[in-house]
Amino acid sequence: MRPAGVLVGLLLRPHGVQVVLTKRSSHLKHHPGQIAFPGGKVDPGDTDEVAAALREAHEEIGLDPANTEVLGTLPSHETVTSFQVTPVIARIHAPFDFVPEPGEVDEVFEVPLDHVTDPARFSIQSRRWRGTMRHYFTVPWGPYYIWGATARILRGLADRMQD
C-alpha cells in the first residue's frame, strides 16, 4: 500500500460548520469527475501524511497551510487502488477563497458537517468492479454523489462524532 493523506477541511460559516470537498477534473486519468477531499500520495519531500494532505490542498484548492489548524487524524483507509489514506482533520481559518487548480479540480464546494455526520444520511450501494461485487457507502448532497473512499471517510467521521 502506498501512503497518502487527504484534508478533511472544516470551515466555520455563519450557517454552520462546512466540510470542503472537490469535484475532480473530468480530464484526469484516475477517478475523473468524482467527489474527493483535497489530497494525494506522500511525495519524497513530505514528512508524513499530514504534510502530504496540506501540500496537496495548497496545490489543488489554493489553501495556504498557514491558514489551517490540524486537529488530528482519523484511522487510515485502504483503497481498492492500493493506497493507505490517512484523513487529516483541520480547521480552516476564514476568510478563505477557493482557487481550484483546473488540471486537477473542476469544482470546490462545501457540505454541512451536520449532513455528513448523520449516519441516517448514508446508504450502502454495490457494483461489480474487476469481477468482484463491491459494497460502498454513499451520502448524496444536492447534485453531488459522494461515494467510495470519500463517503467511507465521512462515515468514519460520523461514527467518531457519535461516540
Stockholm file with secondary structure:
# STOCKHOLM 1.0

chainA/1-163         MRPAGVLVGLLLRPHGVQVVLTKRSSHLKHHPGQIAFPGGKVDPGDTDEVAAALREAHEEIGLDPANTEVLGTLPSHETVTSFQVTPVIARIHAPFDFVPEPGEVDEVFEVPLDHVTDPARFSIQSRRWRGTMRHYFTVPWGPYYIWGATARILRGLADRMQD
#=GR chainA/1-163 SS CEEEEEEEEEEEETTEEEEEEEEECTTCSSSTTCEECSEEECCTTCSSHHHHHHHHHHHHHCCCGGGEEEEEECCCEECTTSEEEEEEEEEECSCCCCCCCTTTEEEEEEEEHHHHTCGGGCEEEEEEETTEEEEEEECCBTTBCCBHHHHHHHHHHHHHHHC
#=GC SS_cons         CEEEEEEEEEEEETTEEEEEEEEECTTCSSSTTCEECSEEECCTTCSSHHHHHHHHHHHHHCCCGGGEEEEEECCCEECTTSEEEEEEEEEECSCCCCCCCTTTEEEEEEEEHHHHTCGGGCEEEEEEETTEEEEEEECCBTTBCCBHHHHHHHHHHHHHHHC
//
